[in-house]
Amino acid sequence: MNRLTPAHVAAALTLCAASASAQTVDLAFDPADQLVQVGDAVEVRLLVLASGVASVDFAALDALLDYDPNHLLLLGVDDTLAAEPWFASAFLPDPDGINADLTDGQALYTALCPPGAPATAPPGGAIVTTFQFLALQETPGTVVSLLPALGAFGTTAVYAYDGPNTELTGDLSSTALVRIAPSPQGYCHGDLSLCPCANPGGAGQGCRNSTGQGALLSATGSISVSADDLVLHAANVPPNQFGLFIVGGGTNDVVFGDGLRCVAPGPSGLHRFNPPTHATAGGTLSRGPGLVAASLAFPPAGQIQAGGTYYFQAWFRDPFGGPCGSGFNLTNGLEVTFVP
């Protein structure tokens, strides 16, 4: 039977101490991927995580942010969710002048602990701060990342609490992908080459109807699924006539009545919002808010989901004086990509 000797205990303690001292602190972003719309506030949280099984104390950290200023505008930081009561948490003046312009795509963030109170990086992670941006223009994806170094003095580093100038910096490879959806966009406009009887509408409109103009489909509200406050508006419709709003997962531009059918089934199918709506005396049809909720009546593939792109159009009666005599016409199409 093997006995545990003092030498064994000493060796084990030495090994444990070496393992503990070898622990580093990783920096990570959360969420790793998010979808927003143009004009939205974008929040990216910075986390510290111990690389091993035990928590690690640290005194300060610097984080060099890298982002595309064409798509994101850096606004500042928010410490509401921070795990520590920082002595300083800001983009401080620096000798390289990195923070002279916070809108150029690179910035040096610093977090300092209060005197005598170390910060802790647990294995499960803790929030340091939340970086706040504004989404400027649409993109399939733009990335926020960390630079290891910039200029003569700028570095991304985590500093030990019990060892001045001792670094504990671990993995810095985390990135935050921000996908920015566009605002609703009109398409399939009724121009002379497409409209069925030489009845083009005005700029952005559908083919001309009995009002002498083409009907124009637009939207107000947001493209957020959770808010469900998008409202569709069809203007320049014959007054006091009935119309339907349709939605599909694809596009088209085929002649249909006195206009063009701009919506195709695509992967989500072709659906209509019931019941029909009645145009006002001023010639406007509206549908919404509640489009997302209304789509729950469609088969699952047609139900509006965050991240999905859908195509809308209004189809309306035009029984008196329509230019081609079919008795109905349509607006332009409207493309909408929804966000959470």
Secondary structure, 3 states (H helix, E strand, C coil): CCCCCHHHHHHHHHHHHHHHHCCCEEEEEECCEEEEECCCEEEEEEEEEECCCCCEEEEEEEEEEECCCCCEEEEEEECCCCCCCCCEEECCCCCCCHHHCCCCCEEEEEEECCCCCCEEECCCCEEEEEEEEEECCCEEEEEEEEECEECCCEECEEEECCCCCCECECCCCCCEEEEEECCCEEECCCCCCCCCCCCCCCCCCCCECCCCCECEEEEECCCECCCCCCEEEEECCCCCCEEEEEEECEEEEEEECCEEEEEECHHHCCEEEEEEEECCCCCCEEECCCHHHHHHHCCHHHCCCCCCEEEEEEEEECCCCCCCCCCEEECCEEEEECEC
